[in-house]
Amino acid sequence: FTQPNYSYVRPHVDLTRKFVAIYLLSTGGGEPCTVFYKEKAQPDLIRPGGYRVNDFRLLEEIGRVVIPLNTWTVLNSQILHSVTNIQGGSRRSLQVSLDSVPDSIVKHAQFINI
């Protein structure tokens, strides 16, 4: 979950997982967006685990999605991403780390393909 009173999560790559199946229990208020980025100076979308960028001027937005409540959604967590527009509450979710995305998950989850 995110900390209360934070309005966004900075652009980052998850530390140890390649994909994440996420089930959003509460949004934290408002309609938060998960935003995906490409670094302007880098040719590849995939970045190393734990990678972070603090200067938005170095980034180009390549996609965004509002993760629906109570729906399993699969994201590629190797691509720089942030969460914006959290309206002051705690954003809570169940998350399952994945090394790959089995067909059975693609059939039963909303798969975000960036």
Buried (B, 14 or more C-beta within 10 A) or exposed (E): EBEEEBBBBEBBBBEEBBBBBBBBEEBBBBEBBBBBBBBEEEEEBEBEEEBEBEEEEBBEEBBBBEBEEEEBBBBBBBBBBBBBBBEEBBBEBEBEEBEEBEEEBEEEBBBBEB
